[in-house]
Amino acid sequence: MAAIIKKTFLALFACLICLSCTAIAEDKIAVSQAFYQNGDIVTRISNNDISDIDNVRVRAIILDFGIISPAVTVDLDDDERTTARMHIFEDVPPGEHLVRITVGKKGQRKVAYRYVLFE
């Protein structure tokens, strides 16, 4: 009986650790505004953690048309903001379109949705 309780406790403890790591990963990186400029989707990314995050991949998808930008890689120092520019190689019809911005590395991912005006 004690072995079953111990295994259950360890399993629950492992789940709690995984959930807390996921929550921390989501809070580390923030994606602010996004806009279209000279063929690029430009977005601001912030590192809200006290440690550096290197080799963070950023990608944009224009959901209305399935247009995917090539991924760009940025390094974020602790408590730093940077700009990511993702080039769009296809013509996008004018108007405001929903864009999915994915930022992450090694299984930790932040997804943000922003409306971007294409002119």
C-alpha positions, 0 to 999 in steps of 0.5 A: 500500500505504501508503494502505491501511495509513493508512486502516486505522489511521485506521479502527481509531483512530476505533473506539477513540475511539468505544469509549472515549467510550462507556465513559466515558459509562457510568461518568459516571452511576450509578443507585442504589436505586429505590423506590415512594412516593406514586405515584412511582418514586424513584431516586438518580442520581450524577454521577461525573464532574468536569464538570456534566451538564445536562438529563439525562432519566430515565424508568422502565418497569415491565416486567411491565405495560409502564407507562411514566412521563413523563420528568423532567429533572435537572441534575447538577453534578460529583460530585453526587447527586440524586433523580429522581421519576417519577410513575406515573399507572396503578395497579400491582398490589402486589408486587415488579416489575422496573423499567427506569430509563433515564438519559441525554442525546444518545445517551449512555444508562445503563440500570439494572434494579431490583426495586421493591416496590409496596404 
